[in-house]
Amino acid sequence: MSEKQIDYRYCDELVEEFEKVIKKPILRKSSVYYTGVDLGTACVVLAVLDENYKPVAGAYKYADVVKDGMVVDYIGAIKLVREMKEELEKKLQTELIYAAVALPPGTDSLDGGAVKNVVQAAGFELTNILDEPTAANEVLKLQNGAVVDIGGGTTGTSIIKNGEVIAVADEATGGTHFSLVISGMYRKNFEEADKYKRDPKNHKELLPVLKPVIEKVASIIADHIDGYDVDSISLVGGTACLTGIEEIIEKYTKVHTYKPKNPMFVTPLGIALSCTSNILD
């Protein structure tokens, strides 16, 4: 890796706070609560912030209600989000009213309505819909470079210039494909393979096995950033938790590639930071 580094201090501190409140919510009085709903292919995350946009509670559950960034189990998604909402409300002893949600870049015309309906049917007032890498940059605070969200089903990229998003792109390759490779190689069913992939103890062993599909992800990123003056790539999303993935992507793209300490929670926190009390029409 290059000596050049990106300052992830704000991101890492926010994620660390969030990890703590998942285990032990903070019961402090707040005039309003903001919830970020991240409907991922592999995992659904709810992040709750107080009036000062500080983490107070959170929850996550692995589920298969979304595929390649699209809601495929509408009723199941509503039920899951509602259950998580009620669980957090019980812990916080308050009602959670406002929520924001994010989508893979470019899928809003295809699935924006379904995601919006899931959040509203679960009992939230929806205040914002944005794309996942843009949400992530609310936490990363990059001024220039590319934010790449590698989720379970898709790899989405936002190009950042002078702190503004100037382009977004997305393609359906992600952690699901990693699990399929592991399933075939180790003769495990998909659920077992997915669980095996999530255990950091297995990452060193899995990295060479997964190298071809990681390079496929890298080729998608290279296509997304082609033609833009990108000197750094920041990885977020659950699949980016794979130890060493950044090194393979950097070698393939020839662009400095980094990731914060826990990439899984960056996007849901960014979604929550984008939530307001102004209800979306």
BAVEXKE-908354 format. One line per field, with one value per residue (C-alpha): residue number from 0; residue in three letters; y, z, x. Coordinates in steps of 0.05 Angstrom, whole numbers. Last residue first. Example, Ala and Ser with C-alpha at 12.3 -4.5 7.8 and 13.67 -1.06 7.14 Angstrom:
nr: 1, 0
rest: ser, ala
yy: -21, -90
zz: 143, 156
xx: 273, 246
//
This chain:
nr: 280, 279, 278, 277, 276, 275, 274, 273, 272, 271, 270, 269, 268, 267, 266, 265, 264, 263, 262, 261, 260, 259, 258, 257, 256, 255, 254, 253, 252, 251, 250, 249, 248, 247, 246, 245, 244, 243, 242, 241, 240, 239, 238, 237, 236, 235, 234, 233, 232, 231, 230, 229, 228, 227, 226, 225, 224, 223, 222, 221, 220, 219, 218, 217, 216, 215, 214, 213, 212, 211, 210, 209, 208, 207, 206, 205, 204, 203, 202, 201, 200, 199, 198, 197, 196, 195, 194, 193, 192, 191, 190, 189, 188, 187, 186, 185, 184, 183, 182, 181, 180, 179, 178, 177, 176, 175, 174, 173, 172, 171, 170, 169, 168, 167, 166, 165, 164, 163, 162, 161, 160, 159, 158, 157, 156, 155, 154, 153, 152, 151, 150, 149, 148, 147, 146, 145, 144, 143, 142, 141, 140, 139, 138, 137, 136, 135, 134, 133, 132, 131, 130, 129, 128, 127, 126, 125, 124, 123, 122, 121, 120, 119, 118, 117, 116, 115, 114, 113, 112, 111, 110, 109, 108, 107, 106, 105, 104, 103, 102, 101, 100, 99, 98, 97, 96, 95, 94, 93, 92, 91, 90, 89, 88, 87, 86, 85, 84, 83, 82, 81, 80, 79, 78, 77, 76, 75, 74, 73, 72, 71, 70, 69, 68, 67, 66, 65, 64, 63, 62, 61, 60, 59, 58, 57, 56, 55, 54, 53, 52, 51, 50, 49, 48, 47, 46, 45, 44, 43, 42, 41, 40, 39, 38, 37, 36, 35, 34, 33, 32, 31, 30, 29, 28, 27, 26, 25, 24, 23, 22, 21, 20, 19, 18, 17, 16, 15, 14, 13, 12, 11, 10, 9, 8, 7, 6, 5, 4, 3, 2, 1, 0
rest: asp, leu, ile, asn, ser, thr, cys, ser, leu, ala, ile, gly, leu, pro, thr, val, phe, met, pro, asn, lys, pro, lys, tyr, thr, his, val, lys, thr, tyr, lys, glu, ile, ile, glu, glu, ile, gly, thr, leu, cys, ala, thr, gly, gly, val, leu, ser, ile, ser, asp, val, asp, tyr, gly, asp, ile, his, asp, ala, ile, ile, ser, ala, val, lys, glu, ile, val, pro, lys, leu, val, pro, leu, leu, glu, lys, his, asn, lys, pro, asp, arg, lys, tyr, lys, asp, ala, glu, glu, phe, asn, lys, arg, tyr, met, gly, ser, ile, val, leu, ser, phe, his, thr, gly, gly, thr, ala, glu, asp, ala, val, ala, ile, val, glu, gly, asn, lys, ile, ile, ser, thr, gly, thr, thr, gly, gly, gly, ile, asp, val, val, ala, gly, asn, gln, leu, lys, leu, val, glu, asn, ala, ala, thr, pro, glu, asp, leu, ile, asn, thr, leu, glu, phe, gly, ala, ala, gln, val, val, asn, lys, val, ala, gly, gly, asp, leu, ser, asp, thr, gly, pro, pro, leu, ala, val, ala, ala, tyr, ile, leu, glu, thr, gln, leu, lys, lys, glu, leu, glu, glu, lys, met, glu, arg, val, leu, lys, ile, ala, gly, ile, tyr, asp, val, val, met, gly, asp, lys, val, val, asp, ala, tyr, lys, tyr, ala, gly, ala, val, pro, lys, tyr, asn, glu, asp, leu, val, ala, leu, val, val, cys, ala, thr, gly, leu, asp, val, gly, thr, tyr, tyr, val, ser, ser, lys, arg, leu, ile, pro, lys, lys, ile, val, lys, glu, phe, glu, glu, val, leu, glu, asp, cys, tyr, arg, tyr, asp, ile, gln, lys, glu, ser, met
yy: 267, 259, 279, 333, 310, 295, 233, 241, 224, 160, 141, 155, 110, 55, 64, 62, 1, -56, -20, -33, -5, 43, 21, 39, 33, 73, 66, 15, -16, -89, -80, -34, -83, -141, -100, -75, -146, -162, -180, -187, -131, -101, -151, -116, -48, 5, 13, 79, 88, 141, 182, 189, 238, 210, 177, 106, 107, 61, 15, 6, -8, -62, -91, -92, -131, -182, -182, -199, -256, -284, -274, -312, -375, -335, -294, -352, -380, -311, -294, -356, -326, -264, -305, -274, -321, -384, -356, -345, -415, -447, -409, -427, -501, -525, -566, -527, -500, -496, -461, -416, -393, -382, -343, -295, -286, -266, -217, -173, -168, -133, -68, 4, 74, 145, 211, 281, 273, 335, 343, 378, 319, 253, 195, 148, 73, 14, -60, -102, -164, -173, -103, -72, 3, 41, 113, 144, 203, 276, 314, 252, 260, 185, 189, 228, 193, 128, 159, 177, 105, 79, 122, 169, 167, 217, 233, 170, 169, 100, 46, -16, 0, 66, 32, -23, 26, 68, 6, -16, 53, 61, -6, 5, 81, 84, 30, 76, 75, 19, 44, 83, 94, 150, 145, 188, 163, 120, 117, 117, 70, 64, -12, -20, 27, -13, -79, -46, -20, -87, -122, -71, -78, -154, -155, -104, -142, -208, -178, -150, -212, -195, -124, -105, -88, -152, -193, -166, -204, -253, -238, -226, -182, -116, -70, 0, 49, 117, 141, 217, 260, 317, 302, 228, 176, 107, 57, 0, -53, -108, -159, -202, -164, -100, -58, -3, 36, 99, 125, 196, 208, 273, 315, 271, 246, 198, 122, 101, 31, -24, -76, -38, 24, 2, -15, 53, 90, 51, 68, 142, 140, 103, 152, 214, 186, 161, 208, 179, 154, 163, 117, 71, 0
zz: -14, 33, 106, 133, 200, 171, 152, 115, 177, 183, 112, 126, 188, 145, 94, 143, 182, 141, 126, 196, 204, 145, 75, 27, -46, -82, -156, -201, -215, -209, -155, -115, -120, -96, -37, -17, -12, 40, 97, 73, 107, 38, 29, 83, 49, 44, 2, -10, -76, -87, -143, -188, -246, -283, -352, -324, -253, -264, -312, -261, -207, -249, -264, -189, -176, -228, -195, -129, -167, -190, -122, -82, -73, -61, -6, 26, 70, 96, 107, 148, 217, 196, 197, 147, 91, 131, 145, 71, 55, 106, 79, 7, 20, 29, -21, -4, -74, -98, -36, -32, -103, -89, -26, -65, -117, -61, -37, -98, -172, -201, -227, -204, -227, -198, -223, -199, -124, -89, -38, -87, -134, -112, -160, -130, -143, -131, -130, -124, -91, -22, -18, -45, -36, -73, -57, -110, -100, -78, -19, 24, 86, 101, 140, 91, 39, 55, 36, -32, -39, -23, -68, -35, -11, 43, 94, 99, 157, 188, 205, 170, 112, 102, 99, 53, 9, -3, -19, -70, -101, -110, -145, -219, -225, -163, -189, -217, -156, -106, -61, 5, 60, 107, 169, 215, 268, 320, 381, 450, 505, 473, 480, 463, 404, 380, 380, 347, 290, 282, 278, 229, 185, 184, 171, 115, 82, 88, 55, -3, -14, -78, -62, -112, -96, -128, -86, -26, 26, 39, 112, 161, 217, 242, 300, 324, 381, 406, 352, 351, 300, 351, 353, 366, 316, 302, 253, 224, 185, 138, 116, 56, -1, 38, 60, 98, 140, 172, 231, 259, 329, 353, 416, 450, 522, 535, 538, 502, 472, 496, 447, 384, 422, 425, 351, 335, 377, 340, 273, 291, 314, 252, 206, 241, 241, 169, 145, 79, 73, 25, 43, -12, 0
xx: -873, -814, -827, -781, -756, -687, -647, -581, -540, -582, -563, -490, -495, -525, -468, -410, -434, -404, -338, -310, -240, -243, -222, -166, -146, -92, -107, -71, -139, -116, -63, -109, -167, -123, -97, -166, -192, -139, -186, -257, -296, -307, -364, -404, -402, -348, -285, -250, -214, -161, -130, -191, -188, -248, -248, -251, -277, -336, -298, -241, -293, -325, -256, -241, -305, -283, -214, -249, -284, -217, -183, -236, -196, -132, -167, -204, -147, -128, -202, -220, -207, -246, -311, -360, -340, -356, -425, -438, -411, -457, -517, -499, -491, -420, -379, -316, -301, -373, -400, -339, -351, -425, -407, -363, -418, -466, -413, -418, -433, -494, -466, -473, -454, -453, -424, -408, -418, -394, -338, -291, -299, -329, -343, -395, -389, -436, -418, -480, -511, -481, -452, -389, -399, -345, -329, -284, -237, -241, -267, -280, -324, -324, -389, -433, -391, -427, -493, -464, -440, -511, -555, -605, -677, -698, -752, -795, -844, -834, -885, -859, -906, -868, -800, -824, -862, -800, -760, -812, -819, -744, -738, -732, -728, -683, -636, -582, -537, -553, -609, -611, -662, -682, -725, -767, -816, -780, -825, -793, -770, -701, -699, -772, -765, -705, -743, -804, -760, -726, -794, -820, -758, -765, -839, -834, -777, -814, -876, -834, -791, -752, -732, -678, -605, -578, -627, -665, -706, -649, -634, -577, -600, -574, -591, -575, -581, -558, -511, -500, -536, -547, -622, -607, -583, -612, -579, -621, -583, -610, -559, -543, -575, -577, -636, -600, -650, -622, -662, -665, -692, -724, -728, -676, -673, -617, -625, -561, -568, -520, -497, -517, -496, -423, -418, -448, -395, -340, -372, -373, -300, -278, -314, -288, -217, -218, -163, -140, -68, -10, 47, 22, 0
//
